[in-house]
Amino acid sequence: MRKQAPLQIALDFYNEIPPEIQWGEEEVEVLRYGILKDALHLICDKRNSLRERVDTLVWIEGERDDPFSFKVCCEASGLDPDELHGRILSMLRQQHDDEGDLGLLSLILEDATGQLLKTSAKPDVRVRVLHWLHDDSSEKLYSFRACCRAAGLNPEVHRAEVLARLSQASALDSTERQVA
């Protein structure tokens, strides 16, 4: 059976509950703890697929305050989200240094580029990807530069190619809207 990203598990679980069942604060707290625990197992276990690990990392890196965000799940479980986030990144950095987890970095690059070029992507997602694309810090484990190096690409050349494709896609989208 294929594992799902933590937020998807919560949404699927919620959608399967008969409407007559009432959620109390205690049930929601237990669910948040379960989501967090599952996410930590998913991201730490290299036997999970790269896609599952990237989806979980995106959830962990998210800055939202929705009811099942990483931050809210941590706080509801009595954990400091910033401290746990730092520990997770430290662990991933150690895994990367020890084993060269290049597949994960390559997939992050592919995923981010796809989100940027997808015209149906939410504007806030595209803005975050653009910021990531232009962030030249190389100290971050999952920086644009680190992901390009993992994929065997020159960051400056790849950035220019992605921006050119984005410009072409935007021009095509604009033309299609004018024709319609």
Summary of the structure (lengths in Angstrom):
residues: 180
radius of gyration: 18.6
end to end distance: 43.5
largest distance: 56.3
contacts: 456
relative contact order: 0.08
helix: 72%
strand: 0%
